[in-house]
Amino acid sequence: MVANHGAFQGYYFFHHIGLDRNLREHFKDSPHYEYCAQFCHLYDQAAFDPDYESEPLEFFIPMVERVFSKPVNSMYLKAMQE
């Protein structure tokens, strides 16, 4: 899904910039096609709606700080635990 996510996401905006919105059809035979199409439908397409109601960036600052406050997989993790 990650490798070809852009082609699936493009379904929602490629036609506005002169590209083929059906580029994702190149992956129709993939066992991951439906999963990626569904993911983009549920989560990506709203990102292209200028009227979509969302929280301001400041709302997310505590969440981002919490995620980055403790490294999960870092060469520095061992040093921080000592």
mmCIF file of the N, C-alpha and C atoms, coordinates in Angstrom:
data_MODEL
# 
_entry.id   MODEL 
# 
loop_
_atom_site.group_PDB 
_atom_site.id 
_atom_site.type_symbol 
_atom_site.label_atom_id 
_atom_site.label_alt_id 
_atom_site.label_comp_id 
_atom_site.label_asym_id 
_atom_site.label_entity_id 
_atom_site.label_seq_id 
_atom_site.pdbx_PDB_ins_code 
_atom_site.Cartn_x 
_atom_site.Cartn_y 
_atom_site.Cartn_z 
_atom_site.occupancy 
_atom_site.B_iso_or_equiv 
_atom_site.pdbx_formal_charge 
_atom_site.auth_seq_id 
_atom_site.auth_comp_id 
_atom_site.auth_asym_id 
_atom_site.auth_atom_id 
_atom_site.pdbx_PDB_model_num 
ATOM 1   N N  . MET A 1 1  ? 0.820   -1.190 0.000   1.00 0.00 ? 1  MET A N  1 
ATOM 2   C CA . MET A 1 1  ? 0.000   0.000  0.000   1.00 0.00 ? 1  MET A CA 1 
ATOM 3   C C  . MET A 1 1  ? 0.864   1.254  0.000   1.00 0.00 ? 1  MET A C  1 
ATOM 4   N N  . VAL A 1 2  ? 1.916   1.252  0.774   1.00 0.00 ? 2  VAL A N  1 
ATOM 5   C CA . VAL A 1 2  ? 2.747   2.450  0.883   1.00 0.00 ? 2  VAL A CA 1 
ATOM 6   C C  . VAL A 1 2  ? 3.469   2.744  -0.431  1.00 0.00 ? 2  VAL A C  1 
ATOM 7   N N  . ALA A 1 3  ? 3.962   1.722  -1.090  1.00 0.00 ? 3  ALA A N  1 
ATOM 8   C CA . ALA A 1 3  ? 4.746   1.918  -2.310  1.00 0.00 ? 3  ALA A CA 1 
ATOM 9   C C  . ALA A 1 3  ? 3.963   2.632  -3.406  1.00 0.00 ? 3  ALA A C  1 
ATOM 10  N N  . ASN A 1 4  ? 2.670   2.363  -3.527  1.00 0.00 ? 4  ASN A N  1 
ATOM 11  C CA . ASN A 1 4  ? 1.868   2.932  -4.613  1.00 0.00 ? 4  ASN A CA 1 
ATOM 12  C C  . ASN A 1 4  ? 0.747   3.837  -4.115  1.00 0.00 ? 4  ASN A C  1 
ATOM 13  N N  . HIS A 1 5  ? 0.871   4.280  -2.899  1.00 0.00 ? 5  HIS A N  1 
ATOM 14  C CA . HIS A 1 5  ? -0.157  5.114  -2.290  1.00 0.00 ? 5  HIS A CA 1 
ATOM 15  C C  . HIS A 1 5  ? -0.457  6.363  -3.120  1.00 0.00 ? 5  HIS A C  1 
ATOM 16  N N  . GLY A 1 6  ? 0.576   6.991  -3.666  1.00 0.00 ? 6  GLY A N  1 
ATOM 17  C CA . GLY A 1 6  ? 0.386   8.209  -4.453  1.00 0.00 ? 6  GLY A CA 1 
ATOM 18  C C  . GLY A 1 6  ? -0.540  8.019  -5.638  1.00 0.00 ? 6  GLY A C  1 
ATOM 19  N N  . ALA A 1 7  ? -0.450  6.885  -6.301  1.00 0.00 ? 7  ALA A N  1 
ATOM 20  C CA . ALA A 1 7  ? -1.323  6.608  -7.446  1.00 0.00 ? 7  ALA A CA 1 
ATOM 21  C C  . ALA A 1 7  ? -2.771  6.489  -7.005  1.00 0.00 ? 7  ALA A C  1 
ATOM 22  N N  . PHE A 1 8  ? -2.995  5.944  -5.837  1.00 0.00 ? 8  PHE A N  1 
ATOM 23  C CA . PHE A 1 8  ? -4.362  5.794  -5.321  1.00 0.00 ? 8  PHE A CA 1 
ATOM 24  C C  . PHE A 1 8  ? -4.889  7.127  -4.799  1.00 0.00 ? 8  PHE A C  1 
ATOM 25  N N  . GLN A 1 9  ? -4.041  7.866  -4.138  1.00 0.00 ? 9  GLN A N  1 
ATOM 26  C CA . GLN A 1 9  ? -4.432  9.175  -3.627  1.00 0.00 ? 9  GLN A CA 1 
ATOM 27  C C  . GLN A 1 9  ? -4.754  10.118 -4.787  1.00 0.00 ? 9  GLN A C  1 
ATOM 28  N N  . GLY A 1 10 ? -4.022  9.963  -5.871  1.00 0.00 ? 10 GLY A N  1 
ATOM 29  C CA . GLY A 1 10 ? -4.231  10.821 -7.038  1.00 0.00 ? 10 GLY A CA 1 
ATOM 30  C C  . GLY A 1 10 ? -5.621  10.741 -7.630  1.00 0.00 ? 10 GLY A C  1 
ATOM 31  N N  . TYR A 1 11 ? -6.341  9.683  -7.335  1.00 0.00 ? 11 TYR A N  1 
ATOM 32  C CA . TYR A 1 11 ? -7.714  9.550  -7.826  1.00 0.00 ? 11 TYR A CA 1 
ATOM 33  C C  . TYR A 1 11 ? -8.546  10.775 -7.443  1.00 0.00 ? 11 TYR A C  1 
ATOM 34  N N  . TYR A 1 12 ? -8.207  11.403 -6.331  1.00 0.00 ? 12 TYR A N  1 
ATOM 35  C CA . TYR A 1 12 ? -9.000  12.513 -5.820  1.00 0.00 ? 12 TYR A CA 1 
ATOM 36  C C  . TYR A 1 12 ? -8.552  13.880 -6.312  1.00 0.00 ? 12 TYR A C  1 
ATOM 37  N N  . PHE A 1 13 ? -7.397  13.952 -7.000  1.00 0.00 ? 13 PHE A N  1 
ATOM 38  C CA . PHE A 1 13 ? -6.991  15.280 -7.468  1.00 0.00 ? 13 PHE A CA 1 
ATOM 39  C C  . PHE A 1 13 ? -6.241  15.302 -8.794  1.00 0.00 ? 13 PHE A C  1 
ATOM 40  N N  . PHE A 1 14 ? -5.795  14.169 -9.314  1.00 0.00 ? 14 PHE A N  1 
ATOM 41  C CA . PHE A 1 14 ? -5.022  14.186 -10.554 1.00 0.00 ? 14 PHE A CA 1 
ATOM 42  C C  . PHE A 1 14 ? -5.754  14.886 -11.689 1.00 0.00 ? 14 PHE A C  1 
ATOM 43  N N  . HIS A 1 15 ? -7.048  14.692 -11.800 1.00 0.00 ? 15 HIS A N  1 
ATOM 44  C CA . HIS A 1 15 ? -7.801  15.293 -12.900 1.00 0.00 ? 15 HIS A CA 1 
ATOM 45  C C  . HIS A 1 15 ? -7.796  16.822 -12.837 1.00 0.00 ? 15 HIS A C  1 
ATOM 46  N N  . HIS A 1 16 ? -7.502  17.384 -11.683 1.00 0.00 ? 16 HIS A N  1 
ATOM 47  C CA . HIS A 1 16 ? -7.432  18.847 -11.549 1.00 0.00 ? 16 HIS A CA 1 
ATOM 48  C C  . HIS A 1 16 ? -6.098  19.404 -12.028 1.00 0.00 ? 16 HIS A C  1 
ATOM 49  N N  . ILE A 1 17 ? -5.106  18.539 -12.150 1.00 0.00 ? 17 ILE A N  1 
ATOM 50  C CA . ILE A 1 17 ? -3.787  19.008 -12.573 1.00 0.00 ? 17 ILE A CA 1 
ATOM 51  C C  . ILE A 1 17 ? -3.350  18.354 -13.884 1.00 0.00 ? 17 ILE A C  1 
ATOM 52  N N  . GLY A 1 18 ? -4.316  17.841 -14.633 1.00 0.00 ? 18 GLY A N  1 
ATOM 53  C CA . GLY A 1 18 ? -4.042  17.302 -15.958 1.00 0.00 ? 18 GLY A CA 1 
ATOM 54  C C  . GLY A 1 18 ? -3.466  15.904 -16.001 1.00 0.00 ? 18 GLY A C  1 
ATOM 55  N N  . LEU A 1 19 ? -3.577  15.170 -14.904 1.00 0.00 ? 19 LEU A N  1 
ATOM 56  C CA . LEU A 1 19 ? -3.093  13.787 -14.876 1.00 0.00 ? 19 LEU A CA 1 
ATOM 57  C C  . LEU A 1 19 ? -4.275  12.816 -14.879 1.00 0.00 ? 19 LEU A C  1 
ATOM 58  N N  . ASP A 1 20 ? -3.974  11.574 -15.148 1.00 0.00 ? 20 ASP A N  1 
ATOM 59  C CA . ASP A 1 20 ? -5.005  10.537 -15.211 1.00 0.00 ? 20 ASP A CA 1 
ATOM 60  C C  . ASP A 1 20 ? -5.408  10.109 -13.801 1.00 0.00 ? 20 ASP A C  1 
ATOM 61  N N  . ARG A 1 21 ? -6.629  10.418 -13.414 1.00 0.00 ? 21 ARG A N  1 
ATOM 62  C CA . ARG A 1 21 ? -7.075  10.074 -12.069 1.00 0.00 ? 21 ARG A CA 1 
ATOM 63  C C  . ARG A 1 21 ? -7.210  8.560  -11.887 1.00 0.00 ? 21 ARG A C  1 
ATOM 64  N N  . ASN A 1 22 ? -7.253  7.818  -12.958 1.00 0.00 ? 22 ASN A N  1 
ATOM 65  C CA . ASN A 1 22 ? -7.399  6.366  -12.883 1.00 0.00 ? 22 ASN A CA 1 
ATOM 66  C C  . ASN A 1 22 ? -6.061  5.637  -12.957 1.00 0.00 ? 22 ASN A C  1 
ATOM 67  N N  . LEU A 1 23 ? -4.986  6.320  -12.641 1.00 0.00 ? 23 LEU A N  1 
ATOM 68  C CA . LEU A 1 23 ? -3.668  5.700  -12.627 1.00 0.00 ? 23 LEU A CA 1 
ATOM 69  C C  . LEU A 1 23 ? -3.639  4.472  -11.727 1.00 0.00 ? 23 LEU A C  1 
ATOM 70  N N  . ARG A 1 24 ? -4.421  4.494  -10.684 1.00 0.00 ? 24 ARG A N  1 
ATOM 71  C CA . ARG A 1 24 ? -4.451  3.362  -9.747  1.00 0.00 ? 24 ARG A CA 1 
ATOM 72  C C  . ARG A 1 24 ? -4.904  2.060  -10.410 1.00 0.00 ? 24 ARG A C  1 
ATOM 73  N N  . GLU A 1 25 ? -5.575  2.161  -11.541 1.00 0.00 ? 25 GLU A N  1 
ATOM 74  C CA . GLU A 1 25 ? -6.050  0.966  -12.241 1.00 0.00 ? 25 GLU A CA 1 
ATOM 75  C C  . GLU A 1 25 ? -4.898  0.083  -12.708 1.00 0.00 ? 25 GLU A C  1 
ATOM 76  N N  . HIS A 1 26 ? -3.692  0.637  -12.810 1.00 0.00 ? 26 HIS A N  1 
ATOM 77  C CA . HIS A 1 26 ? -2.523  -0.173 -13.166 1.00 0.00 ? 26 HIS A CA 1 
ATOM 78  C C  . HIS A 1 26 ? -2.276  -1.260 -12.117 1.00 0.00 ? 26 HIS A C  1 
ATOM 79  N N  . PHE A 1 27 ? -2.822  -1.082 -10.936 1.00 0.00 ? 27 PHE A N  1 
ATOM 80  C CA . PHE A 1 27 ? -2.601  -2.019 -9.835  1.00 0.00 ? 27 PHE A CA 1 
ATOM 81  C C  . PHE A 1 27 ? -3.839  -2.867 -9.540  1.00 0.00 ? 27 PHE A C  1 
ATOM 82  N N  . LYS A 1 28 ? -4.780  -2.886 -10.463 1.00 0.00 ? 28 LYS A N  1 
ATOM 83  C CA . LYS A 1 28 ? -6.063  -3.576 -10.270 1.00 0.00 ? 28 LYS A CA 1 
ATOM 84  C C  . LYS A 1 28 ? -5.894  -5.049 -9.914  1.00 0.00 ? 28 LYS A C  1 
ATOM 85  N N  . ASP A 1 29 ? -4.846  -5.690 -10.411 1.00 0.00 ? 29 ASP A N  1 
ATOM 86  C CA . ASP A 1 29 ? -4.637  -7.119 -10.152 1.00 0.00 ? 29 ASP A CA 1 
ATOM 87  C C  . ASP A 1 29 ? -3.921  -7.392 -8.839  1.00 0.00 ? 29 ASP A C  1 
ATOM 88  N N  . SER A 1 30 ? -3.512  -6.343 -8.161  1.00 0.00 ? 30 SER A N  1 
ATOM 89  C CA . SER A 1 30 ? -2.804  -6.529 -6.893  1.00 0.00 ? 30 SER A CA 1 
ATOM 90  C C  . SER A 1 30 ? -3.777  -6.986 -5.808  1.00 0.00 ? 30 SER A C  1 
ATOM 91  N N  . PRO A 1 31 ? -3.356  -7.887 -4.945  1.00 0.00 ? 31 PRO A N  1 
ATOM 92  C CA . PRO A 1 31 ? -4.225  -8.294 -3.835  1.00 0.00 ? 31 PRO A CA 1 
ATOM 93  C C  . PRO A 1 31 ? -4.441  -7.151 -2.833  1.00 0.00 ? 31 PRO A C  1 
ATOM 94  N N  . HIS A 1 32 ? -3.676  -6.078 -2.961  1.00 0.00 ? 32 HIS A N  1 
ATOM 95  C CA . HIS A 1 32 ? -3.783  -4.948 -2.035  1.00 0.00 ? 32 HIS A CA 1 
ATOM 96  C C  . HIS A 1 32 ? -4.588  -3.784 -2.615  1.00 0.00 ? 32 HIS A C  1 
ATOM 97  N N  . TYR A 1 33 ? -5.085  -3.949 -3.835  1.00 0.00 ? 33 TYR A N  1 
ATOM 98  C CA . TYR A 1 33 ? -5.800  -2.863 -4.516  1.00 0.00 ? 33 TYR A CA 1 
ATOM 99  C C  . TYR A 1 33 ? -6.972  -2.338 -3.691  1.00 0.00 ? 33 TYR A C  1 
ATOM 100 N N  . GLU A 1 34 ? -7.871  -3.207 -3.302  1.00 0.00 ? 34 GLU A N  1 
ATOM 101 C CA . GLU A 1 34 ? -9.070  -2.780 -2.579  1.00 0.00 ? 34 GLU A CA 1 
ATOM 102 C C  . GLU A 1 34 ? -8.727  -2.133 -1.238  1.00 0.00 ? 34 GLU A C  1 
ATOM 103 N N  . TYR A 1 35 ? -7.750  -2.677 -0.554  1.00 0.00 ? 35 TYR A N  1 
ATOM 104 C CA . TYR A 1 35 ? -7.344  -2.126 0.741   1.00 0.00 ? 35 TYR A CA 1 
ATOM 105 C C  . TYR A 1 35 ? -6.838  -0.696 0.580   1.00 0.00 ? 35 TYR A C  1 
ATOM 106 N N  . CYS A 1 36 ? -5.992  -0.470 -0.412  1.00 0.00 ? 36 CYS A N  1 
ATOM 107 C CA . CYS A 1 36 ? -5.434  0.860  -0.618  1.00 0.00 ? 36 CYS A CA 1 
ATOM 108 C C  . CYS A 1 36 ? -6.517  1.832  -1.091  1.00 0.00 ? 36 CYS A C  1 
ATOM 109 N N  . ALA A 1 37 ? -7.381  1.388  -1.990  1.00 0.00 ? 37 ALA A N  1 
ATOM 110 C CA . ALA A 1 37 ? -8.471  2.248  -2.465  1.00 0.00 ? 37 ALA A CA 1 
ATOM 111 C C  . ALA A 1 37 ? -9.390  2.634  -1.307  1.00 0.00 ? 37 ALA A C  1 
ATOM 112 N N  . GLN A 1 38 ? -9.695  1.690  -0.457  1.00 0.00 ? 38 GLN A N  1 
ATOM 113 C CA . GLN A 1 38 ? -10.567 1.958  0.692   1.00 0.00 ? 38 GLN A CA 1 
ATOM 114 C C  . GLN A 1 38 ? -9.889  2.913  1.681   1.00 0.00 ? 38 GLN A C  1 
ATOM 115 N N  . PHE A 1 39 ? -8.613  2.699  1.940   1.00 0.00 ? 39 PHE A N  1 
ATOM 116 C CA . PHE A 1 39 ? -7.866  3.570  2.845   1.00 0.00 ? 39 PHE A CA 1 
ATOM 117 C C  . PHE A 1 39 ? -7.900  5.012  2.339   1.00 0.00 ? 39 PHE A C  1 
ATOM 118 N N  . CYS A 1 40 ? -7.610  5.192  1.064   1.00 0.00 ? 40 CYS A N  1 
ATOM 119 C CA . CYS A 1 40 ? -7.607  6.540  0.490   1.00 0.00 ? 40 CYS A CA 1 
ATOM 120 C C  . CYS A 1 40 ? -9.003  7.149  0.520   1.00 0.00 ? 40 CYS A C  1 
ATOM 121 N N  . HIS A 1 41 ? -10.012 6.335  0.299   1.00 0.00 ? 41 HIS A N  1 
ATOM 122 C CA . HIS A 1 41 ? -11.391 6.833  0.359   1.00 0.00 ? 41 HIS A CA 1 
ATOM 123 C C  . HIS A 1 41 ? -11.743 7.312  1.763   1.00 0.00 ? 41 HIS A C  1 
ATOM 124 N N  . LEU A 1 42 ? -11.340 6.564  2.757   1.00 0.00 ? 42 LEU A N  1 
ATOM 125 C CA . LEU A 1 42 ? -11.697 6.899  4.134   1.00 0.00 ? 42 LEU A CA 1 
ATOM 126 C C  . LEU A 1 42 ? -10.861 8.036  4.713   1.00 0.00 ? 42 LEU A C  1 
ATOM 127 N N  . TYR A 1 43 ? -9.583  8.081  4.358   1.00 0.00 ? 43 TYR A N  1 
ATOM 128 C CA . TYR A 1 43 ? -8.688  9.000  5.059   1.00 0.00 ? 43 TYR A CA 1 
ATOM 129 C C  . TYR A 1 43 ? -8.066  10.100 4.205   1.00 0.00 ? 43 TYR A C  1 
ATOM 130 N N  . ASP A 1 44 ? -7.822  9.852  2.944   1.00 0.00 ? 44 ASP A N  1 
ATOM 131 C CA . ASP A 1 44 ? -7.113  10.843 2.128   1.00 0.00 ? 44 ASP A CA 1 
ATOM 132 C C  . ASP A 1 44 ? -8.028  11.840 1.439   1.00 0.00 ? 44 ASP A C  1 
ATOM 133 N N  . GLN A 1 45 ? -9.127  11.374 0.934   1.00 0.00 ? 45 GLN A N  1 
ATOM 134 C CA . GLN A 1 45 ? -9.942  12.241 0.092   1.00 0.00 ? 45 GLN A CA 1 
ATOM 135 C C  . GLN A 1 45 ? -10.410 13.499 0.795   1.00 0.00 ? 45 GLN A C  1 
ATOM 136 N N  . ALA A 1 46 ? -10.650 13.438 2.097   1.00 0.00 ? 46 ALA A N  1 
ATOM 137 C CA . ALA A 1 46 ? -11.085 14.638 2.831   1.00 0.00 ? 46 ALA A CA 1 
ATOM 138 C C  . ALA A 1 46 ? -9.997  15.712 2.844   1.00 0.00 ? 46 ALA A C  1 
ATOM 139 N N  . ALA A 1 47 ? -8.751  15.316 2.680   1.00 0.00 ? 47 ALA A N  1 
ATOM 140 C CA . ALA A 1 47 ? -7.646  16.272 2.691   1.00 0.00 ? 47 ALA A CA 1 
ATOM 141 C C  . ALA A 1 47 ? -7.707  17.213 1.499   1.00 0.00 ? 47 ALA A C  1 
ATOM 142 N N  . PHE A 1 48 ? -8.448  16.853 0.487   1.00 0.00 ? 48 PHE A N  1 
ATOM 143 C CA . PHE A 1 48 ? -8.548  17.685 -0.710  1.00 0.00 ? 48 PHE A CA 1 
ATOM 144 C C  . PHE A 1 48 ? -9.822  18.515 -0.733  1.00 0.00 ? 48 PHE A C  1 
ATOM 145 N N  . ASP A 1 49 ? -10.579 18.480 0.335   1.00 0.00 ? 49 ASP A N  1 
ATOM 146 C CA . ASP A 1 49 ? -11.821 19.251 0.431   1.00 0.00 ? 49 ASP A CA 1 
ATOM 147 C C  . ASP A 1 49 ? -11.540 20.529 1.216   1.00 0.00 ? 49 ASP A C  1 
ATOM 148 N N  . PRO A 1 50 ? -11.536 21.676 0.540   1.00 0.00 ? 50 PRO A N  1 
ATOM 149 C CA . PRO A 1 50 ? -11.215 22.927 1.251   1.00 0.00 ? 50 PRO A CA 1 
ATOM 150 C C  . PRO A 1 50 ? -12.248 23.299 2.308   1.00 0.00 ? 50 PRO A C  1 
ATOM 151 N N  . ASP A 1 51 ? -13.418 22.717 2.251   1.00 0.00 ? 51 ASP A N  1 
ATOM 152 C CA . ASP A 1 51 ? -14.467 23.026 3.231   1.00 0.00 ? 51 ASP A CA 1 
ATOM 153 C C  . ASP A 1 51 ? -14.512 22.031 4.386   1.00 0.00 ? 51 ASP A C  1 
ATOM 154 N N  . TYR A 1 52 ? -13.605 21.061 4.387   1.00 0.00 ? 52 TYR A N  1 
ATOM 155 C CA . TYR A 1 52 ? -13.581 20.063 5.455   1.00 0.00 ? 52 TYR A CA 1 
ATOM 156 C C  . TYR A 1 52 ? -13.193 20.737 6.765   1.00 0.00 ? 52 TYR A C  1 
ATOM 157 N N  . GLU A 1 53 ? -14.001 20.520 7.779   1.00 0.00 ? 53 GLU A N  1 
ATOM 158 C CA . GLU A 1 53 ? -13.725 21.126 9.079   1.00 0.00 ? 53 GLU A CA 1 
ATOM 159 C C  . GLU A 1 53 ? -12.636 20.347 9.794   1.00 0.00 ? 53 GLU A C  1 
ATOM 160 N N  . SER A 1 54 ? -11.651 21.073 10.254  1.00 0.00 ? 54 SER A N  1 
ATOM 161 C CA . SER A 1 54 ? -10.516 20.454 10.923  1.00 0.00 ? 54 SER A CA 1 
ATOM 162 C C  . SER A 1 54 ? -10.063 21.346 12.063  1.00 0.00 ? 54 SER A C  1 
ATOM 163 N N  . GLU A 1 55 ? -9.327  20.764 12.968  1.00 0.00 ? 55 GLU A N  1 
ATOM 164 C CA . GLU A 1 55 ? -8.770  21.520 14.083  1.00 0.00 ? 55 GLU A CA 1 
ATOM 165 C C  . GLU A 1 55 ? -7.587  22.355 13.583  1.00 0.00 ? 55 GLU A C  1 
ATOM 166 N N  . PRO A 1 56 ? -7.283  23.453 14.231  1.00 0.00 ? 56 PRO A N  1 
ATOM 167 C CA . PRO A 1 56 ? -6.086  24.225 13.852  1.00 0.00 ? 56 PRO A CA 1 
ATOM 168 C C  . PRO A 1 56 ? -4.824  23.441 14.209  1.00 0.00 ? 56 PRO A C  1 
ATOM 169 N N  . LEU A 1 57 ? -3.716  23.786 13.591  1.00 0.00 ? 57 LEU A N  1 
ATOM 170 C CA . LEU A 1 57 ? -2.463  23.068 13.840  1.00 0.00 ? 57 LEU A CA 1 
ATOM 171 C C  . LEU A 1 57 ? -2.093  23.041 15.316  1.00 0.00 ? 57 LEU A C  1 
ATOM 172 N N  . GLU A 1 58 ? -2.358  24.104 16.037  1.00 0.00 ? 58 GLU A N  1 
ATOM 173 C CA . GLU A 1 58 ? -2.025  24.171 17.461  1.00 0.00 ? 58 GLU A CA 1 
ATOM 174 C C  . GLU A 1 58 ? -2.675  23.037 18.261  1.00 0.00 ? 58 GLU A C  1 
ATOM 175 N N  . PHE A 1 59 ? -3.803  22.571 17.805  1.00 0.00 ? 59 PHE A N  1 
ATOM 176 C CA . PHE A 1 59 ? -4.515  21.479 18.462  1.00 0.00 ? 59 PHE A CA 1 
ATOM 177 C C  . PHE A 1 59 ? -3.667  20.213 18.509  1.00 0.00 ? 59 PHE A C  1 
ATOM 178 N N  . PHE A 1 60 ? -2.850  20.009 17.486  1.00 0.00 ? 60 PHE A N  1 
ATOM 179 C CA . PHE A 1 60 ? -2.082  18.778 17.347  1.00 0.00 ? 60 PHE A CA 1 
ATOM 180 C C  . PHE A 1 60 ? -0.708  18.827 18.020  1.00 0.00 ? 60 PHE A C  1 
ATOM 181 N N  . ILE A 1 61 ? -0.263  19.998 18.432  1.00 0.00 ? 61 ILE A N  1 
ATOM 182 C CA . ILE A 1 61 ? 1.070   20.135 19.024  1.00 0.00 ? 61 ILE A CA 1 
ATOM 183 C C  . ILE A 1 61 ? 1.287   19.183 20.198  1.00 0.00 ? 61 ILE A C  1 
ATOM 184 N N  . PRO A 1 62 ? 0.383   19.096 21.180  1.00 0.00 ? 62 PRO A N  1 
ATOM 185 C CA . PRO A 1 62 ? 0.618   18.163 22.296  1.00 0.00 ? 62 PRO A CA 1 
ATOM 186 C C  . PRO A 1 62 ? 0.745   16.711 21.843  1.00 0.00 ? 62 PRO A C  1 
ATOM 187 N N  . MET A 1 63 ? 0.010   16.325 20.826  1.00 0.00 ? 63 MET A N  1 
ATOM 188 C CA . MET A 1 63 ? 0.075   14.955 20.326  1.00 0.00 ? 63 MET A CA 1 
ATOM 189 C C  . MET A 1 63 ? 1.417   14.682 19.662  1.00 0.00 ? 63 MET A C  1 
ATOM 190 N N  . VAL A 1 64 ? 1.869   15.626 18.858  1.00 0.00 ? 64 VAL A N  1 
ATOM 191 C CA . VAL A 1 64 ? 3.160   15.466 18.182  1.00 0.00 ? 64 VAL A CA 1 
ATOM 192 C C  . VAL A 1 64 ? 4.285   15.436 19.208  1.00 0.00 ? 64 VAL A C  1 
ATOM 193 N N  . GLU A 1 65 ? 4.224   16.311 20.188  1.00 0.00 ? 65 GLU A N  1 
ATOM 194 C CA . GLU A 1 65 ? 5.247   16.319 21.232  1.00 0.00 ? 65 GLU A CA 1 
ATOM 195 C C  . GLU A 1 65 ? 5.263   15.009 22.014  1.00 0.00 ? 65 GLU A C  1 
ATOM 196 N N  . ARG A 1 66 ? 4.086   14.448 22.276  1.00 0.00 ? 66 ARG A N  1 
ATOM 197 C CA . ARG A 1 66 ? 4.004   13.179 23.003  1.00 0.00 ? 66 ARG A CA 1 
ATOM 198 C C  . ARG A 1 66 ? 4.626   12.045 22.184  1.00 0.00 ? 66 ARG A C  1 
ATOM 199 N N  . VAL A 1 67 ? 4.351   12.019 20.891  1.00 0.00 ? 67 VAL A N  1 
ATOM 200 C CA . VAL A 1 67 ? 4.885   10.964 20.030  1.00 0.00 ? 67 VAL A CA 1 
ATOM 201 C C  . VAL A 1 67 ? 6.404   11.047 19.946  1.00 0.00 ? 67 VAL A C  1 
ATOM 202 N N  . PHE A 1 68 ? 6.932   12.260 19.861  1.00 0.00 ? 68 PHE A N  1 
ATOM 203 C CA . PHE A 1 68 ? 8.373   12.417 19.697  1.00 0.00 ? 68 PHE A CA 1 
ATOM 204 C C  . PHE A 1 68 ? 9.135   12.539 21.016  1.00 0.00 ? 68 PHE A C  1 
ATOM 205 N N  . SER A 1 69 ? 8.440   12.483 22.126  1.00 0.00 ? 69 SER A N  1 
ATOM 206 C CA . SER A 1 69 ? 9.112   12.645 23.407  1.00 0.00 ? 69 SER A CA 1 
ATOM 207 C C  . SER A 1 69 ? 9.941   11.428 23.806  1.00 0.00 ? 69 SER A C  1 
ATOM 208 N N  . LYS A 1 70 ? 9.573   10.266 23.316  1.00 0.00 ? 70 LYS A N  1 
ATOM 209 C CA . LYS A 1 70 ? 10.305  9.041  23.639  1.00 0.00 ? 70 LYS A CA 1 
ATOM 210 C C  . LYS A 1 70 ? 10.635  8.305  22.348  1.00 0.00 ? 70 LYS A C  1 
ATOM 211 N N  . PRO A 1 71 ? 11.908  8.187  22.025  1.00 0.00 ? 71 PRO A N  1 
ATOM 212 C CA . PRO A 1 71 ? 12.257  7.442  20.815  1.00 0.00 ? 71 PRO A CA 1 
ATOM 213 C C  . PRO A 1 71 ? 11.901  5.963  20.973  1.00 0.00 ? 71 PRO A C  1 
ATOM 214 N N  . VAL A 1 72 ? 11.323  5.405  19.961  1.00 0.00 ? 72 VAL A N  1 
ATOM 215 C CA . VAL A 1 72 ? 10.929  3.994  19.998  1.00 0.00 ? 72 VAL A CA 1 
ATOM 216 C C  . VAL A 1 72 ? 12.060  3.114  19.484  1.00 0.00 ? 72 VAL A C  1 
ATOM 217 N N  . ASN A 1 73 ? 12.705  3.554  18.430  1.00 0.00 ? 73 ASN A N  1 
ATOM 218 C CA . ASN A 1 73 ? 13.765  2.766  17.810  1.00 0.00 ? 73 ASN A CA 1 
ATOM 219 C C  . ASN A 1 73 ? 14.880  3.725  17.432  1.00 0.00 ? 73 ASN A C  1 
ATOM 220 N N  . SER A 1 74 ? 15.768  3.969  18.348  1.00 0.00 ? 74 SER A N  1 
ATOM 221 C CA . SER A 1 74 ? 16.806  4.955  18.121  1.00 0.00 ? 74 SER A CA 1 
ATOM 222 C C  . SER A 1 74 ? 18.125  4.475  18.700  1.00 0.00 ? 74 SER A C  1 
ATOM 223 N N  . MET A 1 75 ? 19.201  4.887  18.062  1.00 0.00 ? 75 MET A N  1 
ATOM 224 C CA . MET A 1 75 ? 20.515  4.546  18.592  1.00 0.00 ? 75 MET A CA 1 
ATOM 225 C C  . MET A 1 75 ? 20.775  5.251  19.917  1.00 0.00 ? 75 MET A C  1 
ATOM 226 N N  . TYR A 1 76 ? 19.984  6.276  20.209  1.00 0.00 ? 76 TYR A N  1 
ATOM 227 C CA . TYR A 1 76 ? 20.147  7.023  21.442  1.00 0.00 ? 76 TYR A CA 1 
ATOM 228 C C  . TYR A 1 76 ? 19.305  6.459  22.592  1.00 0.00 ? 76 TYR A C  1 
ATOM 229 N N  . LEU A 1 77 ? 18.393  5.557  22.288  1.00 0.00 ? 77 LEU A N  1 
ATOM 230 C CA . LEU A 1 77 ? 17.486  5.023  23.289  1.00 0.00 ? 77 LEU A CA 1 
ATOM 231 C C  . LEU A 1 77 ? 18.237  4.383  24.450  1.00 0.00 ? 77 LEU A C  1 
ATOM 232 N N  . LYS A 1 78 ? 19.233  3.578  24.167  1.00 0.00 ? 78 LYS A N  1 
ATOM 233 C CA . LYS A 1 78 ? 19.982  2.902  25.228  1.00 0.00 ? 78 LYS A CA 1 
ATOM 234 C C  . LYS A 1 78 ? 20.659  3.926  26.134  1.00 0.00 ? 78 LYS A C  1 
ATOM 235 N N  . ALA A 1 79 ? 21.245  4.958  25.545  1.00 0.00 ? 79 ALA A N  1 
ATOM 236 C CA . ALA A 1 79 ? 21.914  5.993  26.335  1.00 0.00 ? 79 ALA A CA 1 
ATOM 237 C C  . ALA A 1 79 ? 20.930  6.744  27.211  1.00 0.00 ? 79 ALA A C  1 
ATOM 238 N N  . MET A 1 80 ? 19.712  6.942  26.728  1.00 0.00 ? 80 MET A N  1 
ATOM 239 C CA . MET A 1 80 ? 18.703  7.658  27.498  1.00 0.00 ? 80 MET A CA 1 
ATOM 240 C C  . MET A 1 80 ? 18.213  6.830  28.682  1.00 0.00 ? 80 MET A C  1 
ATOM 241 N N  . GLN A 1 81 ? 18.297  5.515  28.583  1.00 0.00 ? 81 GLN A N  1 
ATOM 242 C CA . GLN A 1 81 ? 17.811  4.637  29.640  1.00 0.00 ? 81 GLN A CA 1 
ATOM 243 C C  . GLN A 1 81 ? 18.847  4.427  30.735  1.00 0.00 ? 81 GLN A C  1 
ATOM 244 N N  . GLU A 1 82 ? 20.080  4.799  30.488  1.00 0.00 ? 82 GLU A N  1 
ATOM 245 C CA . GLU A 1 82 ? 21.142  4.592  31.478  1.00 0.00 ? 82 GLU A CA 1 
ATOM 246 C C  . GLU A 1 82 ? 21.161  5.698  32.508  1.00 0.00 ? 82 GLU A C  1 
# 
